[in-house]
Amino acid sequence: NFPLDLASMEFNSIDG
């Protein structure tokens, strides 16, 4: 996951 939580939300699919 990226350090930016915002990016995590946008690319949440990447994490599953």
N, C-alpha and C positions, 0 to 999 in steps of 0.2 A: 504493500500500500504506500501511496505517496505521502510525504510529510504534510501535505495540505489536505485537511479533512474534506474541503470543498471538492477537490479533484476526486477524492474517494467516492463521494456521493455520485458525481457525474459518471465515473467509471466503476460504479458499484458492481456491475455485471462482471468486470474483470476478476473481482474477488470471489464472485459466486453469488 
